Amino acid sequence: MTGIRATVEGSDRLARALRQYDQQAVDRIGDAIIGSALEVQGQAQRLIQRGERSGTARPDGSRSSAPGEPPKTDTGRLVASIDIETDTDRLGAAVGTNLRYGKHLELGTTKMAARPWLFPTFERLKPRILSRIGAA
């Protein structure tokens, strides 16, 4: 899957520390991580589906996305493909797509400027994610 995976620096120390806590605490942290991944997924989907675009006019009167703007949905395939993969211990999750062009939209190509949609969503939500995990 092409996606974003956030990694905790010192995760080995975190894993050792978590073993000292009861399973209930670990479950709360896992819930916070999964909840955060679901929020990133939903916000990324909405970013693609909504909002005005300033790119080229289309025959139907709408506009495509301009470089630097999130892509504008055409068929809905990208939005439908945004998925979450969780680690078996639920202490890690990745949000992304299995569609090759999702990566091209996010990062751009030699022939097309980027239309980022996933990383900006993650960056915007990062303070809330860190707060949620810290509270857990």
Backbone as CSV, one residue per row, in Angstrom:
resi,resn,N_x,N_y,N_z,CA_x,CA_y,CA_z,C_x,C_y,C_z
1,MET,0.844,-1.171,0.000,0.000,0.000,0.000,0.891,1.236,0.000
2,THR,0.566,2.184,-0.833,1.196,3.477,-0.787,0.500,4.267,0.297
3,GLY,1.243,4.720,1.272,0.577,5.425,2.354,1.558,6.086,3.290
4,ILE,1.062,6.517,4.391,1.870,7.157,5.414,1.845,6.283,6.653
5,ARG,3.014,6.028,7.175,3.131,5.298,8.428,3.924,6.194,9.359
6,ALA,3.339,6.525,10.461,4.024,7.314,11.480,4.755,6.352,12.393
7,THR,6.006,6.637,12.657,6.815,5.791,13.509,7.221,6.562,14.744
8,VAL,7.101,5.943,15.877,7.501,6.558,17.132,8.995,6.323,17.304
9,GLU,9.749,7.425,17.464,11.177,7.268,17.729,11.338,6.587,19.076
10,GLY,12.219,5.604,19.135,12.408,4.866,20.364,11.294,3.872,20.623
11,SER,10.700,3.349,19.537,9.574,2.430,19.703,9.970,1.176,20.481
12,ASP,11.233,0.795,20.426,11.667,-0.361,21.213,11.562,-0.054,22.710
13,ARG,11.928,1.170,23.079,11.783,1.574,24.487,10.304,1.657,24.863
14,LEU,9.501,2.160,23.923,8.057,2.239,24.169,7.479,0.846,24.388
15,ALA,7.871,-0.109,23.550,7.354,-1.470,23.687,7.731,-2.057,25.047
16,ARG,8.964,-1.828,25.473,9.389,-2.324,26.795,8.577,-1.661,27.906
17,ALA,8.370,-0.354,27.775,7.606,0.372,28.803,6.160,-0.101,28.843
18,LEU,5.586,-0.362,27.676,4.197,-0.799,27.631,4.006,-2.163,28.282
19,ARG,5.024,-2.996,28.246,4.912,-4.315,28.877,4.730,-4.189,30.393
20,GLN,5.135,-3.054,30.957,4.987,-2.828,32.385,3.553,-2.422,32.749
21,TYR,2.808,-1.973,31.770,1.428,-1.558,32.020,0.494,-2.745,31.874
22,ASP,-0.679,-2.592,32.412,-1.646,-3.658,32.272,-2.219,-3.649,30.851
23,GLN,-2.847,-4.718,30.488,-3.384,-4.862,29.139,-4.424,-3.793,28.825
24,GLN,-5.107,-3.324,29.840,-6.118,-2.288,29.632,-5.486,-1.000,29.095
25,ALA,-4.341,-0.622,29.628,-3.644,0.578,29.168,-3.176,0.401,27.730
26,VAL,-2.627,-0.762,27.415,-2.177,-1.047,26.046,-3.364,-0.999,25.093
27,ASP,-4.497,-1.548,25.523,-5.704,-1.512,24.686,-6.156,-0.080,24.429
28,ARG,-6.064,0.785,25.448,-6.464,2.191,25.270,-5.556,2.882,24.254
29,ILE,-4.271,2.606,24.309,-3.332,3.190,23.349,-3.636,2.667,21.946
30,GLY,-3.896,1.361,21.840,-4.265,0.778,20.545,-5.531,1.401,19.990
31,ASP,-6.516,1.620,20.849,-7.758,2.277,20.421,-7.480,3.689,19.916
32,ALA,-6.583,4.402,20.600,-6.237,5.767,20.187,-5.553,5.765,18.821
33,ILE,-4.693,4.794,18.599,-4.001,4.706,17.314,-4.982,4.360,16.197
34,ILE,-5.840,3.394,16.438,-6.829,3.008,15.423,-7.804,4.160,15.168
35,GLY,-8.255,4.815,16.225,-9.145,5.964,16.074,-8.495,7.083,15.272
36,SER,-7.216,7.296,15.497,-6.488,8.322,14.754,-6.368,7.949,13.283
37,ALA,-6.092,6.690,13.008,-6.004,6.238,11.614,-7.345,6.402,10.906
38,LEU,-8.424,6.080,11.598,-9.761,6.267,11.014,-10.042,7.738,10.726
39,GLU,-9.590,8.609,11.620,-9.799,10.042,11.392,-8.993,10.535,10.187
40,VAL,-7.744,10.088,10.064,-6.938,10.467,8.894,-7.608,9.968,7.616
41,GLN,-8.067,8.729,7.629,-8.750,8.165,6.461,-9.959,9.024,6.073
42,GLY,-10.818,9.315,7.029,-12.036,10.082,6.746,-11.743,11.491,6.271
43,GLN,-10.788,12.147,6.908,-10.453,13.517,6.512,-9.813,13.549,5.128
44,ALA,-8.974,12.564,4.810,-8.368,12.506,3.471,-9.448,12.296,2.417
45,GLN,-10.399,11.438,2.697,-11.494,11.203,1.756,-12.302,12.482,1.532
46,ARG,-12.612,13.186,2.601,-13.387,14.428,2.472,-12.606,15.497,1.723
47,LEU,-11.298,15.562,1.946,-10.461,16.551,1.271,-10.539,16.382,-0.243
48,ILE,-10.559,15.145,-0.699,-10.628,14.865,-2.131,-12.026,15.142,-2.679
49,GLN,-13.036,14.854,-1.904,-14.416,14.974,-2.376,-14.961,16.392,-2.333
50,ARG,-14.431,17.224,-1.459,-15.023,18.547,-1.258,-14.039,19.646,-1.587
51,GLY,-14.559,20.831,-1.673,-13.713,22.004,-1.844,-13.625,22.438,-3.289
52,GLU,-13.437,23.705,-3.446,-13.299,24.272,-4.783,-11.883,24.023,-5.295
53,ARG,-11.766,23.896,-6.575,-10.470,23.724,-7.216,-10.270,24.875,-8.191
54,SER,-9.007,25.239,-8.423,-8.723,26.380,-9.293,-8.010,25.985,-10.574
55,GLY,-8.002,24.700,-10.885,-7.317,24.231,-12.083,-8.141,24.431,-13.352
56,THR,-7.853,23.627,-14.351,-8.479,23.730,-15.665,-9.969,23.442,-15.601
57,ALA,-10.734,24.230,-16.373,-12.186,24.007,-16.448,-12.469,22.715,-17.205
58,ARG,-13.492,21.991,-16.739,-13.917,20.745,-17.370,-15.194,20.995,-18.164
59,PRO,-15.516,20.083,-19.076,-16.741,20.257,-19.878,-18.019,20.358,-19.042
60,ASP,-18.034,19.726,-17.854,-19.248,19.771,-17.027,-19.345,21.045,-16.187
61,GLY,-18.388,21.950,-16.342,-18.410,23.206,-15.604,-17.582,23.188,-14.332
62,SER,-17.177,22.016,-13.874,-16.335,21.943,-12.679,-14.885,22.238,-13.068
63,ARG,-14.029,22.261,-12.085,-12.618,22.514,-12.351,-11.774,21.385,-11.782
64,SER,-10.671,21.110,-12.438,-9.717,20.113,-11.933,-8.862,20.781,-10.859
65,SER,-8.034,20.009,-10.210,-7.150,20.576,-9.199,-5.932,21.197,-9.875
66,ALA,-5.430,22.243,-9.279,-4.201,22.876,-9.730,-3.037,22.274,-8.940
67,PRO,-1.806,22.431,-9.424,-0.655,21.944,-8.662,-0.680,22.485,-7.234
68,GLY,-0.430,21.590,-6.288,-0.428,21.945,-4.880,-1.771,21.764,-4.195
69,GLU,-2.854,21.689,-4.958,-4.184,21.444,-4.389,-4.423,19.947,-4.315
70,PRO,-5.293,19.501,-3.401,-5.638,18.076,-3.387,-6.346,17.709,-4.683
71,PRO,-6.226,16.463,-5.112,-6.909,16.069,-6.348,-8.421,16.164,-6.184
72,LYS,-9.083,16.429,-7.268,-10.545,16.479,-7.255,-11.037,15.127,-7.753
73,THR,-12.007,14.579,-7.063,-12.509,13.265,-7.418,-13.187,13.278,-8.787
74,ASP,-12.916,12.262,-9.571,-13.570,12.065,-10.873,-14.494,10.860,-10.795
75,THR,-13.880,9.721,-10.522,-14.626,8.461,-10.515,-14.929,7.958,-9.114
76,GLY,-14.231,8.478,-8.120,-14.399,8.009,-6.751,-13.494,6.845,-6.394
77,ARG,-12.688,6.377,-7.350,-11.814,5.217,-7.069,-10.784,5.515,-5.988
78,LEU,-10.150,6.687,-6.054,-9.130,7.005,-5.056,-9.746,7.058,-3.670
79,VAL,-10.853,7.764,-3.529,-11.522,7.879,-2.231,-11.895,6.498,-1.697
80,ALA,-12.461,5.663,-2.558,-12.892,4.320,-2.132,-11.711,3.425,-1.770
81,SER,-10.540,3.729,-2.315,-9.381,2.864,-2.083,-8.603,3.218,-0.820
82,ILE,-8.886,4.356,-0.217,-8.133,4.764,0.974,-8.495,3.815,2.112
83,ASP,-7.476,3.123,2.599,-7.700,2.045,3.549,-6.713,2.160,4.706
84,ILE,-6.953,1.363,5.715,-6.103,1.317,6.907,-5.567,-0.098,7.070
85,GLU,-4.285,-0.201,7.354,-3.671,-1.483,7.735,-3.158,-1.314,9.156
86,THR,-3.541,-2.223,10.030,-3.099,-2.139,11.424,-2.117,-3.259,11.739
87,ASP,-1.207,-2.959,12.621,-0.287,-3.992,13.097,-1.069,-4.971,13.965
88,THR,-0.579,-6.170,14.079,-1.295,-7.192,14.849,-1.439,-6.803,16.316
89,ASP,-0.470,-6.039,16.852,-0.575,-5.617,18.253,-1.395,-4.341,18.415
90,ARG,-1.884,-3.783,17.312,-2.712,-2.565,17.265,-1.955,-1.330,17.714
91,LEU,-0.636,-1.411,17.825,0.152,-0.259,18.247,0.791,0.458,17.063
92,GLY,0.337,0.148,15.876,0.788,0.820,14.662,-0.270,0.694,13.591
93,ALA,-0.360,1.706,12.739,-1.339,1.681,11.661,-0.812,2.508,10.498
94,ALA,-1.218,2.127,9.302,-0.869,2.866,8.085,-2.157,3.203,7.354
95,VAL,-2.205,4.407,6.795,-3.330,4.847,5.988,-2.792,5.113,4.591
96,GLY,-3.462,4.583,3.584,-2.985,4.804,2.218,-3.903,4.171,1.204
97,THR,-3.377,4.006,0.012,-4.122,3.446,-1.100,-3.279,2.410,-1.826
98,ASN,-3.941,1.467,-2.459,-3.230,0.497,-3.289,-3.224,0.929,-4.758
99,LEU,-3.810,2.085,-5.054,-3.818,2.587,-6.421,-2.494,3.292,-6.717
100,ARG,-1.858,2.900,-7.781,-0.560,3.455,-8.139,-0.631,4.970,-8.322
101,TYR,-1.713,5.441,-8.924,-1.773,6.877,-9.191,-1.975,7.707,-7.919
102,GLY,-2.370,7.070,-6.824,-2.461,7.793,-5.557,-1.116,8.347,-5.144
103,LYS,-0.074,7.565,-5.331,1.292,8.000,-5.036,1.704,9.121,-5.982
104,HIS,1.346,8.986,-7.252,1.706,10.016,-8.230,1.015,11.340,-7.913
105,LEU,-0.227,11.274,-7.490,-0.937,12.499,-7.109,-0.288,13.121,-5.872
106,GLU,0.025,12.307,-4.897,0.599,12.801,-3.642,1.969,13.443,-3.854
107,LEU,2.815,12.783,-4.620,4.207,13.219,-4.742,4.528,13.919,-6.052
108,GLY,3.668,13.773,-7.044,3.951,14.314,-8.367,4.818,13.363,-9.176
109,THR,5.021,13.694,-10.432,5.870,12.913,-11.336,6.743,13.887,-12.108
110,THR,7.536,13.380,-13.012,8.345,14.266,-13.851,7.476,15.065,-14.810
111,LYS,6.237,14.627,-15.029,5.344,15.310,-15.965,4.169,16.014,-15.287
112,MET,4.037,15.870,-13.972,2.888,16.460,-13.281,3.308,16.900,-11.874
113,ALA,2.922,18.109,-11.509,3.193,18.588,-10.156,2.298,17.852,-9.157
114,ALA,2.763,17.788,-7.940,2.029,17.070,-6.876,0.686,17.722,-6.583
115,ARG,-0.267,16.869,-6.256,-1.571,17.259,-5.731,-1.748,16.524,-4.404
116,PRO,-1.015,16.968,-3.369,-0.977,16.206,-2.112,-2.321,16.156,-1.411
117,TRP,-2.616,14.991,-0.872,-3.895,14.764,-0.195,-3.731,14.011,1.117
118,LEU,-2.725,13.163,1.240,-2.593,12.330,2.434,-1.685,12.975,3.484
119,PHE,-0.509,13.375,3.081,0.422,13.952,4.053,-0.118,15.249,4.655
120,PRO,-0.728,16.158,3.872,-1.308,17.353,4.502,-2.397,17.015,5.512
121,THR,-3.173,15.979,5.235,-4.205,15.557,6.186,-3.555,15.096,7.481
122,PHE,-2.535,14.262,7.370,-1.833,13.770,8.550,-1.212,14.927,9.331
123,GLU,-0.545,15.838,8.644,0.102,16.971,9.315,-0.913,17.834,10.048
124,ARG,-2.056,18.070,9.440,-3.096,18.886,10.063,-3.632,18.212,11.334
125,LEU,-3.729,16.883,11.318,-4.296,16.145,12.446,-3.252,15.717,13.480
126,LYS,-1.981,15.869,13.173,-0.922,15.362,14.042,-1.030,15.842,15.494
127,PRO,-1.286,17.131,15.774,-1.406,17.522,17.184,-2.542,16.776,17.903
128,ARG,-3.645,16.590,17.228,-4.765,15.865,17.833,-4.428,14.383,18.031
129,ILE,-3.722,13.808,17.080,-3.314,12.407,17.189,-2.387,12.233,18.403
130,LEU,-1.395,13.109,18.510,-0.453,13.002,19.624,-1.150,13.207,20.969
131,SER,-2.095,14.124,21.000,-2.860,14.346,22.221,-3.693,13.126,22.584
132,ARG,-4.349,12.529,21.592,-5.180,11.353,21.818,-4.336,10.190,22.357
133,ILE,-3.178,9.975,21.757,-2.323,8.875,22.196,-1.753,9.178,23.585
134,GLY,-1.377,10.426,23.818,-0.864,10.814,25.135,-1.894,10.634,26.223
135,ALA,-3.145,10.970,25.926,-4.217,10.811,26.909,-4.497,9.358,27.208
136,ALA,-4.312,8.505,26.217,-4.551,7.072,26.419,-3.526,6.486,27.356
